[in-house]
């Protein structure tokens, strides 16, 4: 009798183990992400004016990180030994230990931690080293997109773009000016009128799509201080997803406020050929650099809004 009981118990345990294994989501994976903190000079306008930035991988904004809901991010930060300052990494998509994982590392040191991307959306990432306001203002920020595991959670986008708003402080060493919010310009993706040939004839880049296409814009407000009243001039947001989560949806909005350190996803559809101008409707900010023109044309470049042309450098 005992032998039969043991055999039954073993079979039951094996069956339960099999069920547990089979119920593991097949979509979950581990994504390795390695970024280098680099202190370099970067252009901040279409004329090539240089600015002493602090960056991830020598870019402002840093590289786009993209994973799927449920994935594990295996992250490594390398603070290049040629740097003069300590740096760190704060992922808004993570739930970790702020002291252990988000702590600063000195030049020549490495930081490693993992986290599971539990919620879909678009999230801010940035350097959290002290003083955080200066590290963000000098360019240490970027976006991580966590795609929903359910591909039917929202309408399929025809094109996608990433826009990150930030402020420019003329003297990158002047922390007091940053604390007093004395910026000279507000920018998208690290450049003054980067995608606006109307206000800056030196601009050679803009967003593109065809009439009727669903254009999905992943928007992050890096700040460090200003709110964004995000608006498409001559258009209406067909859908707005708070924090980029498909469950947090509103429709038919003219503007949507995104605070510093926050992010949301916006769907835009134009029924006609022509242009929209995507701005923060805080006009002082818009008219100093935070305008992105999107051209709707039947002969739009098919590469724009796909692959590497999601975050236009």
Buried (B, 14 or more C-beta within 10 A) or exposed (E): EEEEEEEEEEEEEEEEEEEEEEEEEEEBEEBEBEBBBBBBEBBBBBEEEEBEBBBBBBBBBBBBBBBBBBBBBBBBBBBBEEBEBBBBBBBBBBEBEEEEBBBBBEBEBEBEBBBBBEBBBBBBBBBBBEEBBBBBBBBBBBBBBBBBBEEEBBEEBBBBBBBBBBBBBEEBEBBEBBEEEBBEBBBBBBBBBBBBBEBBEEBEBBBBBBBEBBBBBBBBBBBBBBBBBBBBBEBBBBBBBBBBBBEBBEEEBEBBBBEBBBBBBBBBBBEEEEBBBBBBBBEEBBBBBBBBBBBBBEEBEEEBBEEEBBBBE
